[in-house]
Amino acid sequence: MITWLQNATGKHHRLIFGFLLVIIVVSFVFYGFAGRGALKGSGSYMYLGVDLNDPSVRLRHRDAQFFANMTGQRMDNVSLQQRVAELSLANSLNIPDPSEAEIRKIAKDATMPPDGKAEGDTLGKFIDFASKQLNASDLETRARFESFIKDTWRINKAMTILSGGGHATAAQVKRILDRERAKWTVDAATLPAANFKATIADDEAKAKASFEANKESYRLPAKVEVSAVTITDVTPDTSPISDDDVVTFGYNVAEKFKFETGKVKEQALARRGEIEKLIRAERAVTNLAGLISDELSEKFAVDATKADNQGFAAWLKAKKATITALPAYDAGSPPVNDKVPAEALRAGGDLTEKEWRTDVYRTEQGAVFVLLNKRAESRLPEFAEVKALALSNWKATERSRLLTEEVGRLNKALLADQAAGKSFTESAKALGLTVSSPAAFTAFTVPENLTGVTENTGQLIEVAGVGKITAPIRTRNGDYVFLRPAKSEVPKDDSTAEETKLFVQRISGRNAYFTSMGLIQDLTAPPEPEAAK
């Protein structure tokens, strides 16, 4: 585990949490910031002066998601349109870029271990790891990370400026409520990912190049070969058993014995003989496990004894121990074994030459512990060892690339047909897409099969407006869908003052801790005091 990439606490946590708060609050306050008049020109995806189809714009957004996840943040629900709106807001407020000193400080804080104790060049290690993941040079990765820091810092500053009272009035809340109630009727054209056929021949050279670029993802986990040692030479328990012991144990076996609720005490005492046998059996194995644990600690401490100690072998024989060699397994992924507790097998995955046995565990049969026979440490494999997997991964990546190209081709064709005045549904059918007309929905109740993974479907529809085609949306099942809003209907009955009040209460309750942080204050102005009568 690379500690400087773990979710952090302390100063690091505060930095990340601050950024995260900004993103969440912006998504609430400025959702739909541009309205429906943002599209300019036929077939264009200009939004707030930014071409959403520009590869550099999309790369910038993907980088934001990548670096946010790398530094412990979550941006899965922040769409491209929302990120553009956030940056447009920062531009409108003339917020400058942070200084070089501020950028360096943020970068170091974001890549600092949770305890604040740096072990070497943590930022350098972070960039090195990110470079491999992005398949980019060190210099390019640093530049892209710096852009992410600048963008997030500027959005943070924008929220600081606009976090005070008076920036969300009752009228604005009413507008949000009206938007929440507006129903959209759309035509949908879907490219099912499963239907996309791509002929991809095995290319070992390209697969190997991909393997070398992402070698760390193929790392083989440590593997252990262990034996389970079981000792069942129990001494029968003869200690007294009180009524309280019987009743307490009765609650533990109430389901097994099908005791009635509220009558466990009486029914447990009525079956005292059976329960006493269970109590004595449990006490016997508990005593045995404690005895074995004490003897091992006293006679064969792991830091003073090795596994091949002759005295240890003689001790096992004297205890009539059963030694069972188990199949090798990956450390951290223990198998299921009916006779060996899962905790013992998990501990077995951590055994080393020095720490050659586990603690003692109790089973119904007796005492069990695990011995290490052999350990193979985690390592990076040679290509030949994972050739089949590398080829499969490369082909999957290649298919994904070809699918993206096909989606781009379909997108251009649909836009061209729209510019030529052709019917959306007829164009979609001619292109081999599956056409449907789902029931009307609001921007906040998008059907599951239209919900985007990285794009906000409701926001895309609002940005496009009636009669325009949205950008392609990748859904959760991997399909791509193009939407053409046909109609938007706002209920004729306007939102009432009571509805607006309830909406404000709901939002205020959901964001109570934002208010306490000073990020959302006074959603509505306080009522004027009543005139004295």
Protein Blocks (a to p, Z undefined) as FASTA:
>chain_A
ZZklgccehjllmmmmmmmmmmmmmmmmmgoklommlpgcehiaceehiafklmklmmmm
mmmmmmmmmnopafklmcfklmmmmmmmmmmnopacddfklmmmmmmmmmgcfklpaghj
fklmmmmmmmmmnopafklmmmmmmmmmmmmmmmmmmmmmmmpghiacfklmmmmmmmmm
pccddddddddfklpccdddddfklmmmmmmmmmmmmpccddddddddddfbdcddfbdc
dfklmmmmmmmmmmmnopaehilmmmmmmmmmmmmmmmmmmmmmmmmmmmmmmmmmmmmc
fklccfklmklmmmmmmnopacdddddddehiacddfkbcfklmmmmmmpcfklmcccdd
ddfklccddddfbdcddddddfklmmmmmmmmmmmmmmmmmmmmmmmmmmmmmmmmmmno
pafklmmmmnopacdddddddfklccfklccfkbcfklmmmmnoghiacdddddfkopac
ddddfbdcddfbacdfklmmmmmmmmmmmmmmmmmnopagckbacddddddZZ
